[in-house]
Amino acid sequence: MRTLDDKPANNAPDNQLWEGDAVEWYFDTRRDDNFRSQAWPTNASAGAVHCYWAGLNGTNVQSRFCLRPGFLEAIPKVGIEVAARRTANGMEIEFKLPWANFPNFKAKLNEVIALDAELCYSDGGPRVARAFAYGGPLSVQQPANLAKIQLVEKIEPRHWAVCGPVMMPIRCDTAWGQNTKPLVTGFMGLPPNQSDLIGKVLFKIMGIEGQALGEFEGKIETFESEGNFKRAVAQWPSDLARPGAHHLLGVVYDKSGNELARIAPRMVSVGMTSGY
């Protein structure tokens, strides 16, 4: 995980890492009818785990890992490692969870597992924000909310249509202060290790009856070179996209003009309070 954060901290005790800057990791490898079931298992042989990893203790760089309270026997914790280092504008953290912790699962090409990843953010104090890569807060309650993930040798262009919504999240908003007539700004995050394959990003504004209202090419920019943080940005008149009367669609093309992926804004609440 690469982060841009000018207040990195995790002041939580070792058994409550989610209360600071950390990652919650949800993982299910079960091969029976319990795969992606409604309940998290408590026994070590089941093959599913909800855990937490962090690279900080307070503001000091220190690797920490814990299991979810009440599920402390979910895995044997064989060979788990967390590594962390500061960068000029944040931190990098790596997490290793060996397959040995899931003895009933054999990793091989095209096997399907389930996972979710949640970023907990504290802004230097208690947790104030959270964001999910695949599902949403329902993953805390039930593995059925986890995403199905197929194991492959490497990401190939043919995978982008399925992986795009995770690799390149999209959102739009109207800034609260502008020197022009009202403009809406669209953002799409670009995957740092795959962005060289991208040729063009279009933001398409669609009416609620499916009609095209306009399309705008995103300008690809690097907003932090360390870590290769990139995004595509475009703007369009707010009169074109009245609130409640349009949809936003992102379309990504490779350098030959072939479509790689289509992405829509995620319609799921991921904040600290349901509905936001």
C-alpha positions as CSV (number, residue, x, y, z in Angstrom):
1,M,0.0,0.0,0.0
2,R,1.3,3.4,-1.0
3,T,-0.2,6.4,0.8
4,L,0.0,10.2,0.6
5,D,-0.5,11.4,4.2
6,D,1.0,14.3,6.1
7,K,-0.3,13.1,9.4
8,P,0.5,9.4,9.6
9,A,-0.3,7.9,12.9
10,N,-1.8,4.8,14.6
11,N,-2.4,5.5,18.3
12,A,-4.5,2.4,18.8
13,P,-3.5,-0.6,21.1
14,D,-2.2,-3.7,19.4
15,N,-5.6,-5.4,19.4
16,Q,-7.5,-2.5,17.9
17,L,-5.4,-1.4,14.9
18,W,-8.4,-0.3,12.9
19,E,-8.7,2.8,15.1
20,G,-5.6,4.4,13.4
21,D,-4.0,4.5,10.0
22,A,-4.2,0.8,8.9
23,V,-5.6,-1.7,6.5
24,E,-8.4,-4.2,7.2
25,W,-8.0,-7.3,5.2
26,Y,-10.9,-9.7,4.6
27,F,-10.1,-13.1,3.0
28,D,-12.0,-16.3,2.2
29,T,-10.5,-19.4,0.6
30,R,-13.1,-22.0,1.6
31,R,-13.8,-24.6,-1.0
32,D,-17.2,-25.8,0.4
33,D,-20.7,-24.4,0.7
34,N,-19.5,-22.0,3.3
35,F,-17.5,-19.9,0.8
36,R,-18.7,-16.3,1.0
37,S,-21.3,-17.3,3.6
38,Q,-23.1,-14.9,5.9
39,A,-21.0,-15.6,9.0
40,W,-17.3,-15.3,9.7
41,P,-15.8,-18.6,11.1
42,T,-14.0,-18.8,14.4
43,N,-12.0,-22.1,13.9
44,A,-8.5,-22.2,12.5
45,S,-9.2,-24.8,9.8
46,A,-12.1,-22.9,8.1
47,G,-10.0,-20.9,5.7
48,A,-11.4,-17.3,6.2
49,V,-10.0,-14.4,8.1
50,H,-10.7,-10.8,9.0
51,C,-7.4,-9.1,10.1
52,Y,-5.6,-5.8,10.4
53,W,-2.1,-4.6,9.6
54,A,-0.4,-1.3,10.2
55,G,3.1,0.2,9.8
56,L,2.9,2.6,12.8
57,N,2.8,2.6,16.5
58,G,1.8,6.1,17.4
59,T,3.9,8.1,14.9
60,N,6.8,5.7,15.0
61,V,7.4,3.2,12.1
62,Q,6.6,-0.2,13.6
63,S,5.0,-3.2,11.9
64,R,1.9,-4.5,13.6
65,F,-0.7,-7.2,12.9
66,C,-3.8,-8.4,14.7
67,L,-6.8,-10.6,14.2
68,R,-10.4,-9.5,14.7
69,P,-11.5,-9.7,18.3
70,G,-13.6,-12.8,18.9
71,F,-12.0,-14.5,16.0
72,L,-8.4,-14.9,17.4
73,E,-8.1,-18.5,16.3
74,A,-9.2,-17.9,12.7
75,I,-5.7,-18.7,11.3
76,P,-2.5,-20.0,12.9
77,K,-0.6,-16.8,11.9
78,V,2.2,-18.7,10.2
79,G,4.9,-16.5,8.6
80,I,2.9,-13.3,8.6
81,E,5.1,-10.2,8.0
82,V,4.5,-6.5,7.8
83,A,7.1,-4.1,6.5
84,A,6.8,-0.3,6.5
85,R,8.9,2.7,5.5
86,R,8.3,6.5,5.3
87,T,8.4,8.3,2.0
88,A,8.8,12.0,1.3
89,N,5.0,12.4,1.3
90,G,3.6,9.5,3.2
91,M,4.3,5.8,3.7
92,E,4.6,2.5,2.0
93,I,3.5,-0.7,3.8
94,E,3.7,-4.4,2.6
95,F,1.8,-7.3,4.1
96,K,2.7,-11.0,3.7
97,L,0.0,-13.7,4.5
98,P,1.4,-17.1,3.4
99,W,-0.9,-19.7,1.9
100,A,0.1,-22.0,4.8
101,N,-2.5,-20.3,6.9
102,F,-5.1,-21.8,4.7
103,P,-4.2,-25.5,4.6
104,N,-7.3,-26.6,2.8
105,F,-6.7,-24.3,-0.1
106,K,-4.1,-24.9,-2.9
107,A,-3.2,-21.8,-4.8
108,K,-3.2,-22.5,-8.6
109,L,-4.1,-20.8,-11.8
110,N,-7.8,-19.8,-12.2
111,E,-8.8,-20.6,-8.6
112,V,-11.4,-18.2,-7.2
113,I,-11.1,-16.7,-3.7
114,A,-12.9,-13.8,-2.1
115,L,-11.5,-10.7,-0.5
116,D,-12.1,-7.1,0.5
117,A,-9.6,-4.4,1.5
118,E,-10.4,-1.4,3.7
119,L,-8.2,1.6,4.3
120,C,-8.7,3.1,7.8
121,Y,-7.6,6.7,8.1
122,S,-7.2,8.6,11.4
123,D,-5.7,12.0,10.5
124,G,-3.4,11.7,13.5
125,G,-6.1,10.8,16.0
126,P,-8.9,8.2,16.2
127,R,-10.3,6.8,13.0
128,V,-12.3,9.4,11.0
129,A,-12.6,7.8,7.6
130,R,-12.7,4.4,5.8
131,A,-12.7,3.3,2.2
132,F,-13.2,-0.1,0.6
133,A,-11.6,-1.4,-2.5
134,Y,-14.1,-4.1,-3.4
135,G,-17.2,-4.2,-1.3
136,G,-18.2,-2.0,1.6
137,P,-18.9,-2.0,5.4
138,L,-21.2,-5.1,5.0
139,S,-18.0,-7.1,4.7
140,V,-17.5,-6.7,8.4
141,Q,-20.6,-8.7,9.1
142,Q,-20.5,-11.3,6.4
143,P,-18.0,-12.8,3.9
144,A,-20.9,-12.9,1.4
145,N,-20.1,-9.3,0.6
146,L,-16.5,-10.0,-0.5
147,A,-15.5,-9.8,-4.1
148,K,-14.7,-12.9,-6.1
149,I,-11.1,-12.8,-7.3
150,Q,-9.6,-15.1,-9.9
151,L,-5.9,-16.0,-9.6
152,V,-3.9,-15.3,-12.8
153,E,-0.3,-15.2,-13.7
154,K,-0.4,-11.4,-14.5
155,I,-2.9,-8.7,-15.4
156,E,-3.5,-8.7,-19.1
157,P,-5.5,-6.2,-21.3
158,R,-8.3,-8.8,-21.6
159,H,-8.7,-8.6,-17.8
160,W,-9.3,-4.8,-17.6
161,A,-13.0,-5.0,-18.5
162,V,-13.6,-6.9,-15.2
163,C,-10.8,-5.3,-13.1
164,G,-11.2,-1.7,-14.2
165,P,-13.8,-0.6,-11.6
166,V,-11.3,-1.5,-8.9
167,M,-8.1,-0.4,-10.7
168,M,-9.5,3.0,-11.7
169,P,-12.1,4.4,-9.3
170,I,-14.1,7.3,-10.7
171,R,-16.0,10.2,-9.0
172,C,-17.2,13.7,-9.7
173,D,-18.1,16.7,-7.7
174,T,-18.8,20.4,-7.9
175,A,-16.2,22.5,-6.2
176,W,-17.7,24.9,-3.5
177,G,-15.6,27.8,-4.8
178,Q,-15.0,28.6,-8.5
179,N,-13.9,31.7,-10.5
180,T,-16.0,30.6,-13.5
181,K,-19.6,29.6,-14.2
182,P,-20.3,26.3,-12.4
183,L,-18.2,23.4,-13.5
184,V,-18.3,19.8,-12.5
185,T,-14.9,18.0,-12.1
186,G,-14.4,14.3,-12.8
187,F,-11.5,12.3,-11.4
188,M,-10.4,8.8,-12.3
189,G,-7.5,7.2,-10.4
190,L,-5.0,5.3,-12.6
191,P,-3.2,2.1,-11.5
192,P,0.4,3.1,-10.7
193,N,2.0,-0.1,-12.1
194,Q,-0.3,-0.4,-15.2
195,S,-0.9,3.2,-16.3
196,D,1.7,3.1,-19.2
197,L,-0.9,0.9,-21.1
198,I,-3.5,3.7,-21.0
199,G,-3.8,5.9,-24.1
200,K,-7.0,7.9,-23.4
201,V,-9.7,8.4,-20.7
202,L,-13.1,9.7,-21.6
203,F,-15.7,11.0,-19.2
204,K,-19.2,10.4,-20.8
205,I,-22.2,12.3,-19.5
206,M,-25.4,10.3,-20.0
207,G,-29.0,11.4,-19.6
208,I,-31.4,9.4,-17.5
209,E,-33.0,8.0,-20.6
210,G,-29.6,6.8,-21.9
211,Q,-28.9,9.6,-24.3
212,A,-25.4,11.1,-24.7
213,L,-25.1,14.6,-23.3
214,G,-21.4,15.1,-23.9
215,E,-18.0,13.5,-23.5
216,F,-14.8,15.0,-22.2
217,E,-11.3,13.7,-22.5
218,G,-9.5,13.4,-19.2
219,K,-6.1,15.1,-18.8
220,I,-3.7,12.5,-17.3
221,E,-1.6,14.1,-14.6
222,T,1.0,12.9,-12.1
223,F,0.1,14.5,-8.8
224,E,3.0,12.8,-6.9
225,S,5.9,11.3,-8.7
226,E,7.1,9.2,-5.8
227,G,4.9,6.2,-6.0
228,N,3.7,7.2,-9.5
229,F,0.3,8.6,-8.3
230,K,-1.6,9.5,-11.4
231,R,-5.2,10.4,-12.3
232,A,-7.3,11.6,-15.2
233,V,-9.2,14.9,-14.7
234,A,-11.9,16.6,-16.8
235,Q,-14.4,19.4,-16.3
236,W,-17.8,20.1,-17.9
237,P,-20.6,22.7,-17.4
238,S,-22.9,21.9,-14.5
239,D,-25.9,22.9,-16.7
240,L,-25.0,19.8,-18.8
241,A,-25.2,17.5,-15.9
242,R,-27.9,18.6,-13.6
243,P,-28.0,16.8,-10.2
244,G,-30.4,13.8,-10.4
245,A,-30.7,14.0,-14.2
246,H,-27.5,12.4,-15.5
247,H,-25.2,9.4,-15.1
248,L,-21.4,9.4,-15.4
249,L,-19.4,6.8,-17.3
250,G,-15.7,6.5,-17.6
251,V,-14.2,4.8,-20.7
252,V,-10.5,3.8,-20.8
253,Y,-8.7,3.1,-24.1
254,D,-5.3,1.7,-24.8
255,K,-2.7,3.4,-26.9
256,S,-4.1,1.8,-30.1
257,G,-7.6,3.1,-29.4
258,N,-9.0,-0.2,-28.2
259,E,-11.4,0.0,-25.3
260,L,-10.0,-1.5,-22.1
261,A,-12.7,-0.8,-19.4
262,R,-15.8,1.0,-18.5
263,I,-16.2,2.4,-15.0
264,A,-19.1,4.1,-13.1
265,P,-19.1,5.8,-9.7
266,R,-19.5,3.3,-6.9
267,M,-23.0,3.4,-5.4
268,V,-22.2,2.1,-2.0
269,S,-21.8,3.9,1.4
270,V,-18.3,3.4,2.8
271,G,-17.9,6.1,5.4
272,M,-18.2,6.0,9.2
273,T,-21.9,6.5,9.1
274,S,-24.4,4.5,7.1
275,G,-25.7,6.5,4.2
276,Y,-22.6,8.6,3.7
